[in-house]
Amino acid sequence: MTLNYLDFDYSEDADGTGTFDAMASVSPAQVPALYAEVAAVLAWAHAQFPDACGPQEDGGEWQYDLQGVQESSTPLTLEYEPGARSLHTLAGIPLAPRTTLTLSISGGPGFCAALRDRFGIE
């Protein structure tokens, strides 16, 4: 499976635990595809490493953090008035809300290698 929305950055701590971090911000039309991509990554992790999701100190091989926010924005027309040395604004029509998700998924070397291989993460 090719990931179209999740572009992971990788880091590793001194103990060898790797962490993949991704953030995606999409329009309403793209939300189902983004959710499907996140679900595919997590479904794979749960299937390949069953009963292993949890902190290492509790015996887990991998864990994740998933968060999201939906934000609306309104474009502004800005004009500078030189005589008054000030800005004037006029609010436009609010845009459709964007959904932003962050996914951090971490694990030991075996988990990280398998995740990279499955999803073509470099």
Secondary structure, 3 states (H helix, E strand, C coil): CCCCCCCCEEEECCCCCEEEEEEEEECHHHHHHHHHHHHHHHHHHHHHCCCCECCHHHCCCEEEEEEEEEECCCCEEEEEECCCCEEEEEECCCCCCEEEEEEEEEECHHHHHHHHHHHCCC
